[in-house]
Amino acid sequence: MTNRNAYVTDLKALQSECTANYVRLKRLLGDLDAGETREVELLSGDRHLGALCLYLEEQAPYTSVIRVSQRGVLDGILDTPRMRVHLYHDVRMAEVTDFQRKRHFDGRYRYPNAHMHQPDEKLQLNRFLGEWLDHGLTHGHSSLDLSHLP
């Protein structure tokens, strides 16, 4: 049996990802108000791949809660990804707090574990959100004009 070193949480990487996701979400949300949804249509050439759906559940001076999901051609066949993301406006960070209705992710997990979480599950979920949002910004089409934003 091999003695593996325990995983050490990379806080710098997690903070960096959460900060980048905050910027991505702010660009995609624009001036959305609580209770409203923004859909970003995902296209590849002439093929429609579905839509990235951003629903602003709650909005307060220092925090907001966004529900991120995707609808598309595989609805009803596959369990499409969905997550809840908390935006912390005072520190300009966005963190995944719920994925596929599972909540409260720890910074690290022992592996193997009963739920089969990866040792860096929290970081991986936030990276997945970043890739998902980046894809929407790069290949998505919306009625919201994003060209004037940095």
N, C-alpha and C positions, 0 to 999 in steps of 0.2 A: 504494500500500500504506500502510495506516494504522500509525503507530507507537503501539502500546498499551503502557501501563505494566505492568510485571511485577506479578503478584499477590503481595501481602504477607500472610503467614499472620497471622490474627487470633487470637493466643494467648489473649486474654481471653475471646473468644467460645467457643473450643474448651474451655478450662478450665471455663467456666460450664456448658456443655452436659454435659461429663463429670461435673461435680458433681451436676447435676440428675438425670442418668441413674443415678448411684449411689443417690440417694434413692429414685427410682422402683423400681429393682431390689430394693432392700432391702425396700420395702413389698410387692412382689409375691412375693418369695422367702420371707418370714417365717422360720420355723425349719427350713428345708430343709437336709438333710444331703447330703454328697457322694454321688453315685450316684443321687440321687432326682430326680424330675421333678414340676413343678407345671404343671398345665394350666389356663389361664384361658379359659373358653368365651366366644366373642364372639357377641353377639346384637344384632339390629337389629329391634326390635319383636318379632314372633313368628318371625322368620327366624334360623336358626342359620348363622353365617358361618364357623365353624371354631373353632380354638383356638390361642391363643398358648402355645407350649410352652417352658418354662424348665427346662433340665437342668443341674444343678450337677455339672460334670465334676471339678473339683478344689477343695479347700478347705484353706487353710493359714492360719496366724495373721495374715499381712499381705496375702495375696492370695487371690482365688478366681477360677475360670474358669467362666463360664456359657455354655451353648450355647442360643441363642434361635432358634426356628423357628416356623413356623405350619403347621398341618394344616387341611385343609378340603375343600370340594367340588371344588376344581380340582386335587387331588393326582393326579399321573400325567399331567395335561394340561399344566400350566404348572410351571416351575421355581420353587417357592415360596421366599420369602426365608429365608435362614438366616445366622446370624452367630455368631461367638465373641466374647465380651466378657470382658475382664479387669477385676476389681474390685480396687482398691488401697485397702485398709481404713485404712492409716495416713494417707492424704491424702483419703480419702472421695471417690474418683473412679472412674468406670467408663469404659473406652475400648474401642471396637470394634477388634479386632486381626485379624479374619478375616471376610470377607464373600463368600458364594458360593464358598468355598474359595480365595479369593485372599487372600494375607497380606501383611503389612508395607507399610502405606500410608504414603507420605511426607506431610509437612506441606503441601507444595505441589508441583505438577507444571507443567511447561511445557505449553503448549497450542498446537497439537494435539500429541498424542503417540501412540505405537504402540498403547497399551492404551485410548485414548480416556478416560482419567481427566480429570475436571474439575480446574482449578487448585486448588480447595479440597475435593478429594475426601474427605479425612479428616474435615473439619468436616461435610460433607454426610452422611456415613455415620453420624456420631454424632447429628446432628439427626434423621435417619430413625429411629434407634433410639429417641430421645426421643419422637417422635410415635407410634411403634408401642407403646411402653410406656404412654404417656399414654392411648392408645386402650383398651388393656387395663384400665387403672385406672378409666377413665371408663365404659366399656361392657361390661366383662368380668364374668363370674360364676364364682366359685370356691368351693370348700368352705372356703377360708381367709377369715375375717372380717377385712376391712381397715378397718372403720369406726372402730376405736379408735386407729388410727395417724394422726399429723399429716399 
